[in-house]
Amino acid sequence: MRNVDLSNKTLYIRETKAGEDREISINDMLYESLRNLEERKNGPYVFPNKEGKPYVDIRKGFKAALRRTGIKELPIS
């Protein structure tokens, strides 16, 4: 989690769409969630797939999550 600085409660976003780096402050709820993940981490990614690698396409997982929650349609604005 090299882009997460828990001691300063900051996320670092590298090369945004605009080509710039950004720093984002995190709130207490996200801090606690990330701190708990830090205790279990086995690799460099915050949310790795089953093989410990980053997700490439989240659509399949997102559709599965909608199906499990019973959401039939999701309005996108």
TAURVEN-V952699 format. One record per backbone hydrogen bond with DSSP energy under -0.5 kcal/mol. NH is the residue of the N-H (numbers start at 1). CO is the residue of the C=O. If there is no record, write none. Layout:
# TAURVEN-V952699
nh:NH co:CO
nh:NH co:CO
This chain:
# TAURVEN-V952699
nh:4 co:1
nh:5 co:10
nh:6 co:4
nh:8 co:5
nh:9 co:6
nh:10 co:5
nh:11 co:24
nh:12 co:3
nh:13 co:11
nh:13 co:22
nh:14 co:12
nh:16 co:20
nh:19 co:16
nh:22 co:13
nh:24 co:11
nh:26 co:9
nh:31 co:27
nh:32 co:28
nh:33 co:29
nh:34 co:30
nh:35 co:31
nh:36 co:32
nh:37 co:33
nh:38 co:34
nh:39 co:35
nh:40 co:36
nh:40 co:37
nh:41 co:37
nh:41 co:38
nh:49 co:53
nh:52 co:49
nh:62 co:58
nh:63 co:59
nh:64 co:60
nh:65 co:61
nh:66 co:62
nh:67 co:63
nh:68 co:64
nh:69 co:65
nh:70 co:66
nh:70 co:67
nh:71 co:66
nh:72 co:70
nh:75 co:73
nh:77 co:75
